[in-house]
Amino acid sequence: MRPVLDFAPSIRRASAADEAFASRLGALSFGDFDPRAREHTLSLVRGAGATTLIATSAGDEPLGFAVVEMARQGVALLQAIAVERHDRSEEHTS
């Protein structure tokens, strides 16, 4: 299997400055399933107890996000995950 990216992405915690990116990408990624995907994504990102992680390129350009919530000790729930279309492997998209 060939590598999807020519670089290793970095992972960092999201800041308030990332909300526009996450809500836009959430609308694009989940809009077919939820007409209010932008609002629901923003609600998840801002949610108490949730941590949003941003995957970035070498130039700190956002590639995608994941929202993780701790359910209980040792158990985390992946509430949302999305990656920019141009950064996805063509082998895994349709």
HELIX and SHEET records of a PDB file:
HELIX    1   1 ALA A   16  ASP A   18  5                                   3    
HELIX    2   2 GLU A   19  PHE A   30  1                                  12    
HELIX    3   3 ALA A   37  ARG A   46  1                                  10    
HELIX    4   4 ARG A   85  ASP A   87  5                                   3    
HELIX    5   5 GLU A   90  HIS A   92  5                                   3    
SHEET    1   A 4 SER A  10  ARG A  13  0                                        
SHEET    2   A 4 ALA A  50  THR A  56 -1                                        
SHEET    3   A 4 PRO A  62  ARG A  72 -1                                        
SHEET    4   A 4 VAL A  75  VAL A  83 -1                                        
END                                                                             
